[in-house]
């Protein structure tokens, strides 16, 4: 190989190939480092590089292999300076497999689990803003699935079921990005279930928390109607 540092040579070649998005070539270089130079100082980064080649590939099979690489890294090198990177990429490998709200949400739950672990373990990481953004996306996906079930019950006029589902959603994810819709449909379901007093606070939250919402005018109208219908005090 003509070098006194063959592990560094292979690692650098792998890094160049990775940066050029030549996933297979990069993988071969990184594998040589991890399998041949087990005591090399470059082995941890080569392990991460391997995971990144699979993540770059992006196929279902490759993403499973990426998850395995990042899991192994965290098992072998839990105190490594790049452990936060491995945890982030582990979350991203699950994130890339998330499905639409109407479909199975197993990968969404795994994404949330891994990103929550990141937030707990690496509070000072420079990757935190990106993790928080992706975590919010994943939570929105999961809450969107729950909202869809509640909306189905609402449209079927099974208001007790809708009320329970919407309340559970707000308890589980109070920061749900489109909670204005939850407030509105929960309020309306309560009105239709003859629980007008319980409906008012949700409609008022919608107005208080959202300057813009497709439900804003209708919510204001309902609030006016509910207050007008209140029995006068003594």
Buried (B, 14 or more C-beta within 10 A) or exposed (E): EEEEBBBBBBBBBBBEBBEEEBBEBBBBBBBBBBEEBEEBEBBBBBBBBBBBBBBBBEEEEBBEBBBBBBBBBBEEBEEBEBBBBBBBBBBBBBBBBBEEBEEEBEBBBBBBBBBBBBBEEBEEBEBBEBBEEBBBBBBBBBBBBBBBBBBEBBEEEBBEBBBBBBBEBBEEBEEBEBBBBBBBBBBBBBBBBEBBEBBBBBBBBBBEEBEEBEBBEBBBEBBEEBEEEEEEEE
